[in-house]
Amino acid sequence: MDYLIWSGAVLSLVGVAGLGWCIALAFKARKSGLPDDEIRKRLQKVVAINLGALALSFFGLMLVIVGVILK
């Protein structure tokens, strides 16, 4: 069951990296100096990416937990 643990750890790390990327995109959008409507559109895209990264991290952690339980 080591493959479940390691693949889950990799998925979790990719999800955390995605969350960091979302933070960087949000700061970049805030500092862009664009009108509020354009910033809102960009942040809506960031929210979608953020939810996907959070879900990926969640599934990775679930794989780790299942791997530890089955081991």
C-alpha positions in Angstrom: 0.0 0.0 0.0 3.0 2.2 -0.2 2.0 3.4 -3.7 -1.3 4.8 -2.2 0.6 6.7 0.4 3.2 8.1 -2.0 0.7 8.9 -4.8 -1.5 10.6 -2.3 1.4 12.7 -0.9 2.3 13.8 -4.5 -1.4 14.8 -5.2 -1.5 16.7 -1.9 1.7 18.6 -2.7 0.4 19.4 -6.2 -2.8 20.7 -4.6 -0.8 22.8 -2.1 1.3 24.2 -5.0 -2.0 25.1 -6.8 -3.2 26.9 -3.7 0.1 28.9 -3.7 -0.4 29.7 -7.3 -3.9 31.0 -6.6 -2.5 33.3 -3.9 0.0 34.6 -6.4 -2.7 35.2 -9.0 -4.9 37.0 -6.6 -2.2 39.3 -5.5 -1.2 40.0 -9.1 -4.9 40.8 -9.9 -5.1 43.2 -7.0 -2.0 45.0 -7.9 -2.8 45.3 -11.6 -4.7 48.5 -11.2 -7.5 47.4 -13.4 -11.2 48.5 -12.9 -13.2 46.6 -10.3 -15.2 44.6 -12.8 -12.1 43.3 -14.5 -10.5 42.4 -11.2 -13.7 40.6 -10.2 -13.7 38.5 -13.4 -10.1 37.5 -12.8 -10.8 36.6 -9.2 -13.7 34.4 -10.2 -11.3 32.4 -12.4 -8.9 32.2 -9.4 -11.7 30.9 -7.2 -12.4 28.1 -9.7 -8.8 27.1 -9.8 -8.6 27.4 -6.0 -11.5 24.9 -5.5 -9.9 22.5 -7.9 -6.6 22.7 -6.1 -8.3 22.2 -2.7 -10.2 19.2 -4.0 -7.0 17.7 -5.4 -5.2 18.2 -2.1 -8.2 16.6 -0.3 -8.2 13.5 -2.5 -4.5 13.2 -2.0 -4.9 13.3 1.8 -7.7 10.7 1.5 -5.3 8.4 -0.4 -2.7 8.8 2.2 -5.2 7.9 5.0 -6.5 4.9 3.1 -3.0 3.7 2.4 -2.1 4.0 6.1 -5.2 2.2 7.2 -4.7 -0.6 4.8 -1.0 -1.0 5.6 
